[in-house]
Amino acid sequence: MKNFRSLEMKKAYEKGGFRERFAMENGNRSIVFIDSHKCYKFTYSKNKEYQDANGALYDTETKSWRD
């Protein structure tokens, strides 16, 4: 497990399944706004074999992962 400092990131990690945790551990976080909700988008290199998690979104308003 990666050491996340903020409580928000720790909660996101706890709520995530394998796909979301893989994105958090291997990806870079960026902030995007969807329907005026602040979301974290996790992306990583297309060279990684597992691509299902690329682009995973965590909604900070609803405290849930988006599809």
N, CA, C and O atoms as a CHARMM CRD file, in Angstrom:
* protein
*
  268
    1    1 MET  N      0.84300  -1.18200   0.00000 PROA 1      0.00000
    2    1 MET  CA     0.00000   0.00000   0.00000 PROA 1      0.00000
    3    1 MET  C      0.88300   1.23700   0.00000 PROA 1      0.00000
    4    1 MET  O      1.87400   1.32500   0.72400 PROA 1      0.00000
    5    2 LYS  N      0.49600   2.17100  -0.81900 PROA 2      0.00000
    6    2 LYS  CA     1.19400   3.43900  -0.89400 PROA 2      0.00000
    7    2 LYS  C      0.81200   4.26500   0.33400 PROA 2      0.00000
    8    2 LYS  O     -0.31000   4.15300   0.82900 PROA 2      0.00000
    9    3 ASN  N      1.72800   5.08800   0.82600 PROA 3      0.00000
   10    3 ASN  CA     1.42000   5.93400   1.97900 PROA 3      0.00000
   11    3 ASN  C      0.73100   7.21100   1.51700 PROA 3      0.00000
   12    3 ASN  O      1.36500   8.10300   0.95500 PROA 3      0.00000
   13    4 PHE  N     -0.56100   7.28700   1.75900 PROA 4      0.00000
   14    4 PHE  CA    -1.31800   8.48700   1.42400 PROA 4      0.00000
   15    4 PHE  C     -1.42400   9.33300   2.67800 PROA 4      0.00000
   16    4 PHE  O     -1.74000   8.82300   3.75300 PROA 4      0.00000
   17    5 ARG  N     -1.16400  10.61000   2.54700 PROA 5      0.00000
   18    5 ARG  CA    -1.14500  11.49300   3.71100 PROA 5      0.00000
   19    5 ARG  C     -2.51300  12.05800   4.05300 PROA 5      0.00000
   20    5 ARG  O     -2.87400  12.14700   5.22600 PROA 5      0.00000
   21    6 SER  N     -3.27100  12.43800   3.04200 PROA 6      0.00000
   22    6 SER  CA    -4.55000  13.08600   3.32300 PROA 6      0.00000
   23    6 SER  C     -5.61300  12.05100   3.68400 PROA 6      0.00000
   24    6 SER  O     -5.60000  10.92400   3.18900 PROA 6      0.00000
   25    7 LEU  N     -6.51100  12.45200   4.53800 PROA 7      0.00000
   26    7 LEU  CA    -7.60700  11.58700   4.95800 PROA 7      0.00000
   27    7 LEU  C     -8.48700  11.22700   3.76400 PROA 7      0.00000
   28    7 LEU  O     -8.98300  10.10500   3.66300 PROA 7      0.00000
   29    8 GLU  N     -8.67400  12.18800   2.86400 PROA 8      0.00000
   30    8 GLU  CA    -9.50200  11.96300   1.68000 PROA 8      0.00000
   31    8 GLU  C     -8.94100  10.83500   0.80800 PROA 8      0.00000
   32    8 GLU  O     -9.69000   9.99400   0.31100 PROA 8      0.00000
   33    9 MET  N     -7.63000  10.82800   0.63100 PROA 9      0.00000
   34    9 MET  CA    -6.99900   9.79300  -0.18600 PROA 9      0.00000
   35    9 MET  C     -7.03700   8.43700   0.51900 PROA 9      0.00000
   36    9 MET  O     -7.18400   7.40300  -0.13300 PROA 9      0.00000
   37   10 LYS  N     -6.90800   8.43800   1.83400 PROA 10     0.00000
   38   10 LYS  CA    -6.98900   7.18800   2.59200 PROA 10     0.00000
   39   10 LYS  C     -8.38000   6.58100   2.47100 PROA 10     0.00000
   40   10 LYS  O     -8.51800   5.36900   2.30400 PROA 10     0.00000
   41   11 LYS  N     -9.41800   7.42400   2.55400 PROA 11     0.00000
   42   11 LYS  CA   -10.80400   6.95000   2.42300 PROA 11     0.00000
   43   11 LYS  C    -11.05200   6.39700   1.02700 PROA 11     0.00000
   44   11 LYS  O    -11.70900   5.36900   0.86800 PROA 11     0.00000
   45   12 ALA  N    -10.51800   7.09000   0.00700 PROA 12     0.00000
   46   12 ALA  CA   -10.67600   6.62400  -1.37400 PROA 12     0.00000
   47   12 ALA  C    -10.03700   5.24900  -1.54100 PROA 12     0.00000
   48   12 ALA  O    -10.60500   4.37300  -2.19300 PROA 12     0.00000
   49   13 TYR  N     -8.86700   5.06000  -0.95800 PROA 13     0.00000
   50   13 TYR  CA    -8.16000   3.78100  -1.05700 PROA 13     0.00000
   51   13 TYR  C     -8.95300   2.67100  -0.36900 PROA 13     0.00000
   52   13 TYR  O     -9.04600   1.55600  -0.88300 PROA 13     0.00000
   53   14 GLU  N     -9.52300   2.98100   0.79400 PROA 14     0.00000
   54   14 GLU  CA   -10.30500   1.98900   1.53500 PROA 14     0.00000
   55   14 GLU  C    -11.55600   1.57900   0.76500 PROA 14     0.00000
   56   14 GLU  O    -11.93300   0.40700   0.78200 PROA 14     0.00000
   57   15 LYS  N    -12.20100   2.52600   0.09200 PROA 15     0.00000
   58   15 LYS  CA   -13.44200   2.24600  -0.62500 PROA 15     0.00000
   59   15 LYS  C    -13.21700   1.56600  -1.96900 PROA 15     0.00000
   60   15 LYS  O    -14.13000   0.95100  -2.51900 PROA 15     0.00000
   61   16 GLY  N    -12.01500   1.67700  -2.49000 PROA 16     0.00000
   62   16 GLY  CA   -11.73500   1.14400  -3.82100 PROA 16     0.00000
   63   16 GLY  C    -11.51600  -0.35300  -3.83600 PROA 16     0.00000
   64   16 GLY  O    -11.08400  -0.95400  -2.85200 PROA 16     0.00000
   65   17 GLY  N    -11.82500  -0.93300  -4.97200 PROA 17     0.00000
   66   17 GLY  CA   -11.54000  -2.34000  -5.20700 PROA 17     0.00000
   67   17 GLY  C    -10.15300  -2.47400  -5.82400 PROA 17     0.00000
   68   17 GLY  O     -9.34800  -1.54400  -5.77000 PROA 17     0.00000
   69   18 PHE  N     -9.87900  -3.63800  -6.40800 PROA 18     0.00000
   70   18 PHE  CA    -8.55800  -3.86900  -7.00400 PROA 18     0.00000
   71   18 PHE  C     -8.25600  -2.84500  -8.08600 PROA 18     0.00000
   72   18 PHE  O     -7.15800  -2.29100  -8.13700 PROA 18     0.00000
   73   19 ARG  N     -9.23500  -2.59600  -8.95400 PROA 19     0.00000
   74   19 ARG  CA    -9.04800  -1.67600 -10.08000 PROA 19     0.00000
   75   19 ARG  C     -8.65400  -0.29000  -9.59900 PROA 19     0.00000
   76   19 ARG  O     -7.68600   0.29100 -10.08900 PROA 19     0.00000
   77   20 GLU  N     -9.40700   0.23800  -8.63900 PROA 20     0.00000
   78   20 GLU  CA    -9.16300   1.58400  -8.14000 PROA 20     0.00000
   79   20 GLU  C     -7.84300   1.67200  -7.37700 PROA 20     0.00000
   80   20 GLU  O     -7.10500   2.64700  -7.51600 PROA 20     0.00000
   81   21 ARG  N     -7.55500   0.66700  -6.58600 PROA 21     0.00000
   82   21 ARG  CA    -6.29700   0.66800  -5.82900 PROA 21     0.00000
   83   21 ARG  C     -5.09400   0.58900  -6.76300 PROA 21     0.00000
   84   21 ARG  O     -4.06700   1.22400  -6.52200 PROA 21     0.00000
   85   22 PHE  N     -5.22800  -0.19200  -7.82400 PROA 22     0.00000
   86   22 PHE  CA    -4.14200  -0.27900  -8.80300 PROA 22     0.00000
   87   22 PHE  C     -3.88600   1.09100  -9.42100 PROA 22     0.00000
   88   22 PHE  O     -2.73400   1.49900  -9.57200 PROA 22     0.00000
   89   23 ALA  N     -4.94800   1.79900  -9.77800 PROA 23     0.00000
   90   23 ALA  CA    -4.81700   3.13300 -10.37400 PROA 23     0.00000
   91   23 ALA  C     -4.17600   4.11000  -9.39600 PROA 23     0.00000
   92   23 ALA  O     -3.33300   4.91600  -9.79000 PROA 23     0.00000
   93   24 MET  N     -4.56500   4.04600  -8.13100 PROA 24     0.00000
   94   24 MET  CA    -4.00100   4.95500  -7.13500 PROA 24     0.00000
   95   24 MET  C     -2.52200   4.66700  -6.89600 PROA 24     0.00000
   96   24 MET  O     -1.72700   5.59400  -6.74300 PROA 24     0.00000
   97   25 GLU  N     -2.15200   3.40300  -6.86300 PROA 25     0.00000
   98   25 GLU  CA    -0.76600   3.02700  -6.57200 PROA 25     0.00000
   99   25 GLU  C      0.17300   3.26600  -7.75200 PROA 25     0.00000
  100   25 GLU  O      1.35100   3.56500  -7.55800 PROA 25     0.00000
  101   26 ASN  N     -0.33900   3.13600  -8.96600 PROA 26     0.00000
  102   26 ASN  CA     0.51500   3.21000 -10.14800 PROA 26     0.00000
  103   26 ASN  C      0.32400   4.47400 -10.97600 PROA 26     0.00000
  104   26 ASN  O      1.10300   4.74100 -11.89100 PROA 26     0.00000
  105   27 GLY  N     -0.70100   5.24800 -10.66400 PROA 27     0.00000
  106   27 GLY  CA    -1.01900   6.38200 -11.51500 PROA 27     0.00000
  107   27 GLY  C     -0.65400   7.73300 -10.94500 PROA 27     0.00000
  108   27 GLY  O     -0.19100   7.86600  -9.81200 PROA 27     0.00000
  109   28 ASN  N     -0.88200   8.73100 -11.77900 PROA 28     0.00000
  110   28 ASN  CA    -0.69700  10.12800 -11.39600 PROA 28     0.00000
  111   28 ASN  C     -2.06900  10.74800 -11.20700 PROA 28     0.00000
  112   28 ASN  O     -2.97700  10.51600 -12.00700 PROA 28     0.00000
  113   29 ARG  N     -2.22000  11.52500 -10.16500 PROA 29     0.00000
  114   29 ARG  CA    -3.51000  12.12700  -9.84200 PROA 29     0.00000
  115   29 ARG  C     -3.63500  13.49200 -10.50700 PROA 29     0.00000
  116   29 ARG  O     -2.69800  14.29000 -10.50100 PROA 29     0.00000
  117   30 SER  N     -4.79800  13.74300 -11.07400 PROA 30     0.00000
  118   30 SER  CA    -5.11700  15.07200 -11.58500 PROA 30     0.00000
  119   30 SER  C     -6.53200  15.40700 -11.12200 PROA 30     0.00000
  120   30 SER  O     -7.32600  14.51400 -10.82700 PROA 30     0.00000
  121   31 ILE  N     -6.83300  16.68900 -11.06100 PROA 31     0.00000
  122   31 ILE  CA    -8.15200  17.13500 -10.61300 PROA 31     0.00000
  123   31 ILE  C     -8.97900  17.50400 -11.83500 PROA 31     0.00000
  124   31 ILE  O     -8.53300  18.26300 -12.69500 PROA 31     0.00000
  125   32 VAL  N    -10.19200  16.95700 -11.90200 PROA 32     0.00000
  126   32 VAL  CA   -11.14600  17.28900 -12.95800 PROA 32     0.00000
  127   32 VAL  C    -12.48200  17.61000 -12.30000 PROA 32     0.00000
  128   32 VAL  O    -12.76100  17.15000 -11.19300 PROA 32     0.00000
  129   33 PHE  N    -13.30100  18.39600 -12.98200 PROA 33     0.00000
  130   33 PHE  CA   -14.62400  18.73900 -12.47200 PROA 33     0.00000
  131   33 PHE  C    -15.67800  18.11700 -13.37800 PROA 33     0.00000
  132   33 PHE  O    -15.69900  18.37500 -14.58100 PROA 33     0.00000
  133   34 ILE  N    -16.55000  17.29900 -12.79900 PROA 34     0.00000
  134   34 ILE  CA   -17.63000  16.64800 -13.52600 PROA 34     0.00000
  135   34 ILE  C    -18.93100  16.98900 -12.81800 PROA 34     0.00000
  136   34 ILE  O    -19.09000  16.70000 -11.63200 PROA 34     0.00000
  137   35 ASP  N    -19.85700  17.60000 -13.53700 PROA 35     0.00000
  138   35 ASP  CA   -21.13700  18.04900 -12.96100 PROA 35     0.00000
  139   35 ASP  C    -20.90000  18.89800 -11.72000 PROA 35     0.00000
  140   35 ASP  O    -21.59100  18.74000 -10.71300 PROA 35     0.00000
  141   36 SER  N    -19.94500  19.78000 -11.79000 PROA 36     0.00000
  142   36 SER  CA   -19.52600  20.69200 -10.71300 PROA 36     0.00000
  143   36 SER  C    -19.01800  19.96400  -9.46400 PROA 36     0.00000
  144   36 SER  O    -18.92500  20.56400  -8.39300 PROA 36     0.00000
  145   37 HSD  N    -18.69200  18.68600  -9.59600 PROA 37     0.00000
  146   37 HSD  CA   -18.08600  17.92400  -8.50400 PROA 37     0.00000
  147   37 HSD  C    -16.58900  17.82900  -8.75400 PROA 37     0.00000
  148   37 HSD  O    -16.15100  17.56100  -9.87300 PROA 37     0.00000
  149   38 LYS  N    -15.81600  18.04800  -7.70800 PROA 38     0.00000
  150   38 LYS  CA   -14.36500  17.88300  -7.80800 PROA 38     0.00000
  151   38 LYS  C    -14.05700  16.38900  -7.76800 PROA 38     0.00000
  152   38 LYS  O    -14.46700  15.68100  -6.84800 PROA 38     0.00000
  153   39 CYS  N    -13.32800  15.92300  -8.78000 PROA 39     0.00000
  154   39 CYS  CA   -12.97300  14.51000  -8.87100 PROA 39     0.00000
  155   39 CYS  C    -11.47400  14.36200  -9.06800 PROA 39     0.00000
  156   39 CYS  O    -10.81800  15.23200  -9.64300 PROA 39     0.00000
  157   40 TYR  N    -10.94300  13.24800  -8.58300 PROA 40     0.00000
  158   40 TYR  CA    -9.55600  12.89700  -8.84100 PROA 40     0.00000
  159   40 TYR  C     -9.55000  11.85400  -9.95600 PROA 40     0.00000
  160   40 TYR  O    -10.27700  10.86300  -9.89900 PROA 40     0.00000
  161   41 LYS  N     -8.72500  12.09200 -10.96100 PROA 41     0.00000
  162   41 LYS  CA    -8.57500  11.14600 -12.06400 PROA 41     0.00000
  163   41 LYS  C     -7.16800  10.56900 -11.99600 PROA 41     0.00000
  164   41 LYS  O     -6.18400  11.30800 -11.94600 PROA 41     0.00000
  165   42 PHE  N     -7.08200   9.25100 -11.99500 PROA 42     0.00000
  166   42 PHE  CA    -5.80100   8.56300 -11.89700 PROA 42     0.00000
  167   42 PHE  C     -5.46600   7.93200 -13.24500 PROA 42     0.00000
  168   42 PHE  O     -6.20300   7.08500 -13.75000 PROA 42     0.00000
  169   43 THR  N     -4.34400   8.35900 -13.82000 PROA 43     0.00000
  170   43 THR  CA    -3.89900   7.81000 -15.10000 PROA 43     0.00000
  171   43 THR  C     -2.45600   7.34000 -14.97900 PROA 43     0.00000
  172   43 THR  O     -1.68400   7.86000 -14.17300 PROA 43     0.00000
  173   44 TYR  N     -2.11000   6.36700 -15.77800 PROA 44     0.00000
  174   44 TYR  CA    -0.74600   5.84400 -15.78500 PROA 44     0.00000
  175   44 TYR  C     -0.37000   5.45800 -17.21100 PROA 44     0.00000
  176   44 TYR  O     -1.19300   5.53700 -18.12400 PROA 44     0.00000
  177   45 SER  N      0.85700   5.04900 -17.38800 PROA 45     0.00000
  178   45 SER  CA     1.42500   4.76000 -18.70600 PROA 45     0.00000
  179   45 SER  C      0.63900   3.68800 -19.46000 PROA 45     0.00000
  180   45 SER  O      0.18200   2.70400 -18.87900 PROA 45     0.00000
  181   46 LYS  N      0.49600   3.90200 -20.74500 PROA 46     0.00000
  182   46 LYS  CA    -0.16300   2.91200 -21.59400 PROA 46     0.00000
  183   46 LYS  C      0.72000   1.68900 -21.82400 PROA 46     0.00000
  184   46 LYS  O      0.26900   0.69900 -22.40000 PROA 46     0.00000
  185   47 ASN  N      1.95500   1.74900 -21.38400 PROA 47     0.00000
  186   47 ASN  CA     2.87000   0.61100 -21.52100 PROA 47     0.00000
  187   47 ASN  C      2.61600  -0.47400 -20.48000 PROA 47     0.00000
  188   47 ASN  O      3.09600  -1.59800 -20.63400 PROA 47     0.00000
  189   48 LYS  N      1.87300  -0.15900 -19.43000 PROA 48     0.00000
  190   48 LYS  CA     1.54300  -1.17300 -18.42200 PROA 48     0.00000
  191   48 LYS  C      0.54000  -2.15400 -19.03600 PROA 48     0.00000
  192   48 LYS  O     -0.34600  -1.76800 -19.79800 PROA 48     0.00000
  193   49 GLU  N      0.70300  -3.41500 -18.68800 PROA 49     0.00000
  194   49 GLU  CA    -0.14900  -4.44800 -19.27300 PROA 49     0.00000
  195   49 GLU  C     -1.60800  -4.29600 -18.83800 PROA 49     0.00000
  196   49 GLU  O     -2.51100  -4.47400 -19.65500 PROA 49     0.00000
  197   50 TYR  N     -1.85000  -3.97400 -17.58200 PROA 50     0.00000
  198   50 TYR  CA    -3.21600  -3.85200 -17.05200 PROA 50     0.00000
  199   50 TYR  C     -3.73300  -2.44400 -17.32800 PROA 50     0.00000
  200   50 TYR  O     -3.24900  -1.48200 -16.73200 PROA 50     0.00000
  201   51 GLN  N     -4.71400  -2.31000 -18.22900 PROA 51     0.00000
  202   51 GLN  CA    -5.21600  -0.99500 -18.62000 PROA 51     0.00000
  203   51 GLN  C     -6.63900  -0.72500 -18.14600 PROA 51     0.00000
  204   51 GLN  O     -7.16000   0.36600 -18.37900 PROA 51     0.00000
  205   52 ASP  N     -7.27500  -1.67700 -17.49400 PROA 52     0.00000
  206   52 ASP  CA    -8.66200  -1.50100 -17.07700 PROA 52     0.00000
  207   52 ASP  C     -8.83100  -0.34300 -16.09900 PROA 52     0.00000
  208   52 ASP  O     -9.87300   0.31200 -16.09800 PROA 52     0.00000
  209   53 ALA  N     -7.84200  -0.08400 -15.28100 PROA 53     0.00000
  210   53 ALA  CA    -7.95900   0.94700 -14.24700 PROA 53     0.00000
  211   53 ALA  C     -7.55100   2.33400 -14.72700 PROA 53     0.00000
  212   53 ALA  O     -7.76200   3.31600 -14.01600 PROA 53     0.00000
  213   54 ASN  N     -6.97700   2.43100 -15.90900 PROA 54     0.00000
  214   54 ASN  CA    -6.48900   3.71700 -16.39900 PROA 54     0.00000
  215   54 ASN  C     -7.65800   4.69200 -16.55200 PROA 54     0.00000
  216   54 ASN  O     -8.62100   4.40600 -17.26300 PROA 54     0.00000
  217   55 GLY  N     -7.57000   5.83800 -15.88400 PROA 55     0.00000
  218   55 GLY  CA    -8.62800   6.84200 -15.94100 PROA 55     0.00000
  219   55 GLY  C     -9.66600   6.71000 -14.84000 PROA 55     0.00000
  220   55 GLY  O    -10.74000   7.30300 -14.94300 PROA 55     0.00000
  221   56 ALA  N     -9.38000   5.95200 -13.79100 PROA 56     0.00000
  222   56 ALA  CA   -10.32600   5.78200 -12.69200 PROA 56     0.00000
  223   56 ALA  C    -10.63400   7.13700 -12.05100 PROA 56     0.00000
  224   56 ALA  O     -9.74300   7.96800 -11.87900 PROA 56     0.00000
  225   57 LEU  N    -11.91400   7.35100 -11.69700 PROA 57     0.00000
  226   57 LEU  CA   -12.36800   8.63000 -11.14300 PROA 57     0.00000
  227   57 LEU  C    -12.91900   8.45700  -9.73500 PROA 57     0.00000
  228   57 LEU  O    -13.73200   7.56800  -9.48200 PROA 57     0.00000
  229   58 TYR  N    -12.47100   9.31200  -8.82000 PROA 58     0.00000
  230   58 TYR  CA   -13.00600   9.33700  -7.45600 PROA 58     0.00000
  231   58 TYR  C    -13.67300  10.68600  -7.23200 PROA 58     0.00000
  232   58 TYR  O    -13.03200  11.72900  -7.36000 PROA 58     0.00000
  233   59 ASP  N    -14.95900  10.66700  -6.89700 PROA 59     0.00000
  234   59 ASP  CA   -15.74100  11.88100  -6.65700 PROA 59     0.00000
  235   59 ASP  C    -15.58600  12.29700  -5.19800 PROA 59     0.00000
  236   59 ASP  O    -15.96100  11.54800  -4.29700 PROA 59     0.00000
  237   60 THR  N    -15.03600  13.48700  -4.96100 PROA 60     0.00000
  238   60 THR  CA   -14.79500  13.94300  -3.59200 PROA 60     0.00000
  239   60 THR  C    -16.06200  14.46200  -2.92300 PROA 60     0.00000
  240   60 THR  O    -16.10800  14.57200  -1.69800 PROA 60     0.00000
  241   61 GLU  N    -17.08900  14.78300  -3.70400 PROA 61     0.00000
  242   61 GLU  CA   -18.34400  15.27600  -3.12600 PROA 61     0.00000
  243   61 GLU  C    -19.18400  14.12200  -2.57900 PROA 61     0.00000
  244   61 GLU  O    -19.68000  14.18400  -1.45400 PROA 61     0.00000
  245   62 THR  N    -19.33900  13.07100  -3.38400 PROA 62     0.00000
  246   62 THR  CA   -20.15700  11.92800  -2.96600 PROA 62     0.00000
  247   62 THR  C    -19.34200  10.86400  -2.24200 PROA 62     0.00000
  248   62 THR  O    -19.89700   9.90400  -1.70800 PROA 62     0.00000
  249   63 LYS  N    -18.00500  11.04200  -2.22700 PROA 63     0.00000
  250   63 LYS  CA   -17.08900  10.10100  -1.56900 PROA 63     0.00000
  251   63 LYS  C    -17.24300   8.69300  -2.13700 PROA 63     0.00000
  252   63 LYS  O    -17.30000   7.71100  -1.39600 PROA 63     0.00000
  253   64 SER  N    -17.31100   8.61300  -3.47700 PROA 64     0.00000
  254   64 SER  CA   -17.46200   7.31600  -4.12600 PROA 64     0.00000
  255   64 SER  C    -16.71400   7.30300  -5.45100 PROA 64     0.00000
  256   64 SER  O    -16.36100   8.34600  -6.00000 PROA 64     0.00000
  257   65 TRP  N    -16.48400   6.09900  -5.94500 PROA 65     0.00000
  258   65 TRP  CA   -15.81700   5.92500  -7.23300 PROA 65     0.00000
  259   65 TRP  C    -16.85800   6.00500  -8.33200 PROA 65     0.00000
  260   65 TRP  O    -17.96600   5.49000  -8.18400 PROA 65     0.00000
  261   66 ARG  N    -16.50300   6.65500  -9.44000 PROA 66     0.00000
  262   66 ARG  CA   -17.40800   6.79700 -10.58300 PROA 66     0.00000
  263   66 ARG  C    -17.03200   5.80000 -11.66000 PROA 66     0.00000
  264   66 ARG  O    -15.86600   5.43200 -11.80300 PROA 66     0.00000
  265   67 ASP  N    -18.03100   5.36600 -12.41900 PROA 67     0.00000
  266   67 ASP  CA   -17.78600   4.44300 -13.54400 PROA 67     0.00000
  267   67 ASP  C    -17.38900   5.20200 -14.77700 PROA 67     0.00000
  268   67 ASP  O    -17.14300   4.59800 -15.82100 PROA 67     0.00000
